[in-house]
Amino acid sequence: CCQEANVILYDEDLDRFRDAGRPELVRAPYVKRSRDGKVTLRFLTNGRCRNLEADNKCTIYELRPFNCRVFPVGSEACLAARESTLGARDDARAG
């Protein structure tokens, strides 16, 4: 579900990044600020989260934003996203 998402960052998320010694995560190219002041994660042009490694592991897992933390793993939305973006179904490659 780290693909083509709109992950809004809260002040607490930005503070967590800074407090962990990762101040670069609160600036471009990692985030973008909209005209209304909302800060969101900036995704790559291919739709992948910039913090996602090639093996689909999150490089900032311990620091991940609130919206990433509360996403219901294993939910219908999660399973649908895994199948459509990774071709994975029940932890096995669709085929």
Beta strands, then each sheet from edge to edge (+ up, - down):
strand 1: 8-9
strand 2: 31-33
strand 3: 39-41
strand 4: 88-89
strand 5: 92-93
sheet 1: 1+ 3- 2+
sheet 2: 4+ 5-
end
